[in-house]
Amino acid sequence: MTINFPELARQAAADGAISADDVLVLRRTAWPDGRIDQTEAEAILAINEVVSAKSPEWIDFLVEAVGEYVLNGTEPKGYVSDTVADWLITRLDQDGRLDLQAELELLVRVLEKALGTPDRLKDYALAQIERAVLTGEGPTRDGGALSAGSITEAECKLLRRVIFASGGDRPAAVSQREAEMLFRLKDAALGADNAAEWQRLFVQGVGNYLQGWNNARGVTRERAAELENFMNDTSSSLGRFFGRMTRVGAQGLGTAAHDLLSGGKPARDYAGEVGADAAITSPEQSWLDGRIQADGQTDPLEQALLAFLAEA
């Protein structure tokens, strides 16, 4: 970038706003190559803090530009490192919470697009949304007013985007920690004027945790780096590698490798694994019973969850 960020920050503070025209100038002169480094990302976030009126164009720019650094600033691209995750949380956190709409949108978008992130980044995002539901205070870009003790359509949208995001300990699936958070929110908002979407999200989220495929794990950042280094190693020859493999007898190959090279049936029964995981195990049943029996009654959302599990 060649833009003078300190000067732009002073101008933004004086004007109190970032207009659509300002954003267009930034895109044309400050971000023509689509690359952002940490210094530039910090400058963009600093500008965001000093302006009170932000156009939708500015929010889009911040999310895209800072997200580019977080997702692709280090190798392997698409994976958020521990260092970058810590930097982002520290940079966004204001006394343990997010105060700005654009920052929450940035955090959620990173989780949606990442191939993998440290668990604490997803946990931090969920904590911000849970706080918004419980206190009625917090930023949201999805529309609708926040109300303490009730769950709005805006909050349902944010929750769905985060718990089913690709980044995290169970990519595109719900973890036990997320299911427990859904139960806490359910208890806090029980009987309130909640969004119609809330019951379906609660049932689908907890049901996904209980019946999801536990072996569905994303490639870790470390493993992705190893694979990328292997593919970029010009001193190796894939042709020679597979040539040597085909000359190795069955005694020298593992079952899965032999089946793969010989065109046989894969040794791993994925369909069987998925079916087995759909059945609720004894520990999962104990977990569910403990949450349902905690208050001595079965509320309407818990009844809907039990009906869903029984039907499935």
Secondary structure, 3 states (H helix, E strand, C coil): CCCCHHHHHHHHHHHCEECHHHHHHHHHHHCCCCCCCHHHHHHHHHHHHHCCEECHHHHHHHHHHHHHHHHHCCCCCCECCHHHHHHHHHHHCECCECCCHHHHHHHHHHHHHCCECCHHHHHHHHHHHHHHHHHCCCCCCCCCCCCCCCCCHHHHHHHHHHHCCCCCCCCCCCCHHHHHHHHHHHHHCCCCCCCCHHHHHHHHHHHHHHHCCCCCCCCCHHHHHHHHHHHCCCCCCHHHHHHHHHHCCHHHCCHHHHHHHHCCCCCCCHHHHHHHHHCCCHHHHHHHHHHHCCCCCCCHHHHHHHHHHHHC
